[in-house]
Amino acid sequence: MSANTTNTHSEIDPADPWRNPLRDPRDLRMQQIAGPCSVVLFGVTGDLSKRKLLPAIYDLMNRGLLPAGFGLVGFGRRPWSHDDFAAFVRENVEKRCRTPFLESTWNRLSDCLRFVQGTFDDSEAFTRLSETVAELDRVKGTEGNHAFYMSIPPRDFPIVAQQLANSGLAYSTEDAWRRVIIEKPFGHDLESSRELDRVVANVFDPDSIFRIDHYLGKETVQNILALRFSNMMFEPIWNSNYVSHVEITMAEDLGIGGRAGYYDGIGAARDIIQNHLLQLMALTAMEEPASFTAHDLALEKIKVLSSVRLPEDLARHTARGQYSAGWQGSEKVVGYLEEKGIDPQSTTETYAAIRLNIDNRRWAGVPFYLRTGKRLGKRVTEIAVNFKRAPHQLFTTAEGQQLGENAIVLRIQPDEGITLRFGSKVPGTAMEIRDVNMDFTYGTSFTEASPEAYERLILDVLMGDPPLFPTSQEIDLSWKILDPIEEFWATLGQPEPYRAGTWGPEQADRMLAVDGHSWRMP
């Protein structure tokens, strides 16, 4: 089988349906199965690997989407045997897998597991890694196709990439592919992002580099495209003639947890806005692509990001904050400056909000408001497309109230679905109007559970099909948008405090008020 061939068939044993857990034939209609390959996990003992990556690989195997010729290699410093590694994988898979834990699936996966002990500066360890993947080629039939998952800090990318090059592991051939998967952050500004890109591109072909933004693997994010381009009722009004403003919110109710070493000096805008929220904005605002291939989707997102214009007055149209002590539900929590490992003089923001304009025919004059923060009122990610009010109001409302704006709210998490808000007559003799909601929820509309984002993204890498991965040009444009804001904030000193459990600093409310708007309460 050639390097780019994908096996779209699987063997289903009717006597043992869990040999391929796609027991309902309907599940096969849109599924593709990866061809022979292996995944090498750097940072295999880290939090992301334990919580997301290992369970996702098990769930893919449980769903019948990984080939018989599959291998999973862990690379780490611990003095583990293959059996020790298998026990570690099983512990985390049993604890966190989405699909049922089955001994039959586990036995197939455990037979694929290998562990290589070593450090990133140990050339002999990479020689052992080369021997291990060659053994998988012989014993498991992985055919020389190997993906290297960099679940490691960006500072370690250069040395790992160079070691892969020196050991001959990085280079694809006509008959076998090699791919690298990079987790965010993609640098901390435009310059560092380009340097990271240069380091990786010196070793891997551009088409072999996959930058993961796990938000793009969520079913609800992909549904943005389905809502817009498969329904005639929405697209005609998806423009500045009808839309008043757009709000994109990613709120967390947790603090920084044990991430002080990563978070301090990075902050909310670099951590969330530069990648997740700008990608959500691009999907919301883009024109219809010629197809849903990686090239055509990226082309339309790039057009949006290239059209973004920053507000002239960043003081009025951006906001940043830092959570102080307060109550998160019934729990009393400390402020950011009291968190373990945080410099008491830190100026890192835990809340960021910005207004952006998109200078094109569709969106001219429509502000896009992006906000994110920690220790806010609840955990929620949503996109609210707010429409203009009717130009002539014939109807009455309850005394002292104004009829609200129509809105389409795409709920990304946790209550996945879509809300349509519109005015409806209140029962009675008077012609009184009140805002009501019409809801679609995934949980009640579909019987099958949505796969985790990492399941979709890992499978896309193994199949060489990257439509949901941001390109280097998209990342460049995102930093070009954010860098001037970060440079302005760096001149301001301490961020405005806000109490834990609230919805951010007062400046964020003033930011919308000057435009005649207010934040939607999620």
Secondary structure, 3 states (H helix, E strand, C coil): CCCCCCCCCCCCCCCCHHHCCCCCHHHHCCCCCCCCEEEEEECCCCHHHHHHHHHHHHHHHHCCCCCCCEEEEEEECCCCCHHHHHHHHHHHHHHHCCCCCCHHHHHHHHCCEEEEECCCCCHHHHHHHHHHHHHHHHHCCCCCCEEEEECCCHHHHHHHHHHHHHCCCCCCCCCCCEEEEEECCCCCCHHHHHHHHHHHHCCCCHHHEEEECHHHHCHHHHHHHHHHHCCCCCHHHCCCCCEEEEEEEEECCCCCCCCHHHHCCCHHHHHHHHHHHHHHHHHHHCCCCCCCCHHHHHHHHHHHHHCEECCCCHHHHEEEEEEECEEECCEEECCHHHCCCCCCCCCCCCEEEEEEEECCCCCCCCEEEEEEECCECCCEEEEEEEECCCCCCCCECCCCCCCCCCEEEEEEECCCEEEEEEEEECCCCCCEEEEEEEEEEHHHHCCCCCCCHHHHHHHHHHHCCCCCCCCHHHHHHHHHHHHHHHHHHCCCCCCEEEECCECCCHHHHHHHHCCCCCCCCC
